């Protein structure tokens, strides 16, 4: 196993446990790489995940849909706030 892959796997073992309360959304995009047939996600604050390629594809689709939905909500809120100021 290459040293870089070994370091990433070690980070995955030491990563915070999923389900821990996150106080605010991350505003830094995660780094993504492929190692030994797995997709590794290295996010902010030591957050790390490993996916099968199939799970990564589905997660990618869900993230894209969620991002579009959240952006729409932000735009709607901005429009409502603009109408209240008038």
N, C-alpha and C positions, 0 to 999 in steps of 0.2 A: 504494500500500500504506500503510495507517495506520501511524503511528510505533510504536505498541505492537506490531503484527505484525512490523514490521521489527526491533525490539529482540528479540523472541522468536526470530525466524529467526537473528539474529546469535548469540544464546545457543546455539542448536542447533549452529551451526558451531563454536563454541568449547567445546562440552560435552566431558567426558571420553570417551575411546574406550570403547565397549562391550567387555567382556572383561577390562578392568582388574580386578585383584583387589580385592574389597571385603572389608574385615576384619571387619565386623559388619553385621547387617541395619539398614536405616534404620528409625527409629521415628517419623518425621515423614511424614504423608501428602503425596503430590505434588499440585501444582496442575494442573488440566486446563482447557484452553480450546479453542475451535474458531476457526480463522482460515483464510479462503480455501479452505474445503473440506477442511482437514486438522485432525487432532486433535493438539494440542501438549501434551506432558507436561513440566512443569517441576518437577523433584524436588530433593531436598537435595544440597548440595555441588556445585551447578552441573550436576547430571545433567539432561539434557534429551533428549527423543525427539519425533519427528514420525511420526504414523500416518495411513494412509488411514482413512476411517470404518469400512470393513469390518474392517481389521486391529485397530482400536481396539475394536470390538464383540467380536471373538474374544478379544483380550487381556483385556478386562474379564471375560469368562466364565471364562477360565483363572485370572485373579487371584482371583476369587471362590471358585472351586473350591479353589485352592491355599491360600487363607486359611482356609477351613473345614477342610481336611485338617490344616493346621499347628495350628489351634486344638484340634482333636481330639487331636493328638499331645501338645500341652501339657497337656491335661486328663488324658490317660492317664499321663503322667509324674508329674503332681501326685498322682494316685491311688496310683501305685506308691511314690512317696516317702512318702506318708502311711501306707501299710501297713508300710513299713520302720521307721518311728518307733515303732510300737506295740509 
